[in-house]
Amino acid sequence: MRTIGIAPNPLKREAVELTTKLAAWLATRGVTPMVTTDAGEAARSNAMVVSEEHLAECDLLLVLGGDGTMLRWGRLAVPRGTPMMGVNFGRYGFITEIHPKHVTDALEKVLTGEYYISERVVLKATLTRGKKKIDEFHALNDVVISKGPLARMLALRTSVNGRFIVTYAADGIIVSSPTGSTAYSLSAGGPVVHPDVCVLLITPICPHTLTARSLVVPDCDKIQITGDSSESDTEMMLTIDGQLGEHLLQTDKVEITKSNYTAKLIQLEPQSFYRKLQTRLRWGERFSG
């Protein structure tokens, strides 16, 4: 690797400080470190300062932060095919792979080719209003259609491949990738899915029925969701990875499919998903009172 971009969360002081150390360390390994102006003055003195777009085009993007920081940078890196490795400065860090104390050891392995690339499904959400395409979004974790600030239940007509499935009476619907199965979908009662399984998950949020459960469909399917046109005064919101939002009209249609893009996440061990279940979700632990 000739260039490695370092993208810290600028709000986390420890991440910015580590960026400075890593920039100097990479320079001694014959690698050109790249940063943006968010990396801090000390890091900029040891690295090439570039725009966010150029940072996302390097040979490897090293993201220092939590899963939210990974999702933000993923929107730039994924379309460019840039592999990413996350250093966990967040609370759970299910997408981030490396503990800050082990980052130089991890980079030594990456520089010698001792790593795996986990290719993750990315979702594509297409928003249509009438016959006009309004916008298109890509999400690594999930696409969510939810209610506005008033506590009114939504009626969300859900179809798969053009075939009507159900109208959910709920606070919203989460369509999740396998990677996103451990995020919002899990909190709403959805299943945990290994990231290599080729499926999409449809999970209602607070459904007003005891029979509504998550639905798992092949990732080659097309999921269409529309609101109830008779509830024209009910506010709805489309949210992408919990970071981008778009107000919806009741008659808008959101179609979710698997994107042609994949997210390339660097891992140092092939079974790290199961380790994370135990160490970060504390899977199967019994808690004593």
N, C-alpha and C positions, 0 to 999 in steps of 0.2 A: 504494500500500500504506500502510495506516495503522498497522499493528502488525507488528513483526518480533521473533520470539523468538530468543534467542541461547543455544545449549546447548553449552557447552564440556565436554570430558572433564576432570573435576576433578583427575585425576591428572597432567595435562600442564600444567606451570606456564606455558608459552608460550601455551597456549590460553586459560587464565584471564586472563592479562595482556592478550591481544588482545581479550577480551570487554569489558574495561573501556574500551579505546580505541574499540571499535565502538559501545558504548552511548552514549558522549559524541558520537561522530560522527553517529550516526543522529538523535540529538535535535536537532542543528543542521539536519537535512534535513526537519524536520517530521514525523518518524516516531516513534512511541512504541516504544522498545526494551523488551522483556520478558525477565526472567531468573528463575531459581530461586535458592534459597539456595546451591546449589553453585557459583554464578558468582563468589563472593568478595565481600568487603565493599566494595571500591572500585567494582566494577561495579554493585552494588546501589544505590549512591548516585546513579547516573545513569539508573536504569531502574526500571520497575515490577516488583516482586517478586511472582511468582505461583506456583501449584502446577505440577507437571509436566503435568497434564492441561490446564490453561489455556494453558500454553506451547505445547502441541501444537495449539491451536485458533486461533493467530494467523494473519495473512495469509501469512506466510512463516516457516519454521523454518530458521535458520542454524545448522548443526551444526559445531562445531570439534573435530575429533578424527580418528580413522581410520575405516575401514569398520565396525569393530565398534561404534563410537559411533553411526554412521548406522543400523545395524541395530537397536540398542537403541531409539533415538528413533523409528525407523520403526514399531515396534509400537504407539506412541501416535499418531503422525501419520497413518499410512496409513488407519486406519478413519475418521478425521475428514476425509480428503480434503485435508490440508494439504500444499502443495508444500514440498520440502526442498532446500536447497543445502548441500553439504558443503565445508568448508575442511580441506584435508588436513594433518593432523599425524601421520599414520601412516606405515608403511613403504612400502606400495604405493598405497593410495588409489584403488581402481578405481571405487568408488561416489562417493567425494568428488571434487569437480570443480575446486576453486580452490586455488591456492598461497597461503599466508598473506600473502605480499608483495603479492598482487594483489587482495586481498579488497575494498578500498574502491573500486577501479576496477570490479570485478564488481558491487558493489552499486549503483554509479552507473548501470550499464546496466540492472540489474533495476528500479530506480526509474523509469527512462524507458521501460520496456517492451521493451528490446532483449535478449530472451532466448527460449529454447525450453523447453517442458516435455516431457520424455521420460516417457511413461507405461509403467511396468514391470509385468510379470506378477507377481502375488503367489500363493504356494502356500497351499492350505488342507489341513491334515492332520487327519483325524478318527480318534480312537482309540476302538475298540469292543471291549468285553470281554463275550463271550457275546452277548447281544442288547441289552446296555446301552451307550449312548454315554457314554464316560468323560470325554472332553474334546475340544476343538477348538483348533487352533493355526494361526497365519498366519506365513508365512516369506517374506522377500524373496529370500534366497539358496537355501537348501536345507533339506530334511528328510532326516535320516540315521537309519537303524536299524543299530546296531552291537553288537558283543559287549561283555561286561562286562570286569572287570579280569583274569580268567583267559584265557589264550591258547587259547581253544577256537573252532574254526570254527563258523559258523552255517549252517543250512540254511533258506533264506528263499524260500518259495513266492511267486512273483510272477505276478500276473494283470493284464491290461489289459481294461477294460470287461467283466469277468466271465469272460474267456477266459484259461485258463492259458497262460503263456508259458514259464516255466522255474523250476526250483528252484536258486537260486544257492548253491553251496558257497563261502562267502567270509567275510571278517571283517565284512561289512556291505553295505549298499546306500545310495547317495546318490541322492535324487530332487531334481533341481535345476531352477530356473528359468533362462531365458537369462541373466539378470543374474548368477546364481550359477555360471554355466559357467566363469568365470575364478577361482573360489574352490576349495573342497575337491574338486569334481568334476574340475577340471583336474589337481590333484595326483594324483588316482586314475586318470588316463589318459583322462578324458573330453574331448570336443571343445570348442573355443571357439565360442560361438554369439553372433551379434549380438543385442542386447537387443530388437530389433524383430521378431525371428522368432518365430512363434507355436507354440512347441514346449515339451515337457518332456523332461528327460534322465534316464535311469535308468543309473547307473554302479555296478558292483560294486566293493567295496573288497577288494583282494588276493584275487581269485577263484582257486580251486584247479583251474583248467583253462585251457588256452591258447586256448580258443575263446570265452570269455566276454568280450564287449565292451560298450561303452555302447550303449544303445538310445534312439533319438530318436523320440518319439511326438507326435501333435498335442496342443495344450494343451486341447482339448475332451475328451480321454480321461480315464478314471478308472483310477488305478493302485492295486491292492490288494496288500499284502504281509503275510504271516503266517509265523510260525516253524514249526518241525517239532515237533508235539506229543509225539513220542517222546523228545525231548531236554528233558524238563521241568526238569532241574537246570541248564540253560545260561542264564546271565544275558544279558539284552538291554536296550538303552537306545534310547529315542527322543530325538533331539536336534533342536532347532529353531534354525536359524541359528547353531549353535555356542554358544548362550547359554542356552537353556531345555532342561531334561532331564526325562525321565519314564521310570521303570523299566517294562519290559514283561514280561508273561507270555508263554510260548511260544504260547499259543492266542489271544493278542490279534491283532486285525486293525487295520492302519493303512491308511486310504484317502487318497490324495493327489490333489487336483484343482486346477484353477485357481480362485482365489478370485474373488468378486465385486468385491473391492477391487483397486485398482491403486495403485502407488507413483508419486507425481508428483515427479520429480527435475528441478531446474532446470539447464539447460545454456546456455552462452553461444555455442556453435557446434554446428551440426547433426551434424558428423562427428567428434565428440570421442572416440568409441569407438575409431576406428582410430588416432588420435593416442596414446591410452593404451596400445594394444597395443605401439606402438614405444617410448614413453618409460618405461612402467612395467613391462611384461613383457619389454621389449627383444626384441620379436618379430623373428625372422629373423636376429639377430646371430650372427656366428661368433666364437667365443672363441679367443684364441691362448693357448698354454700358456706 
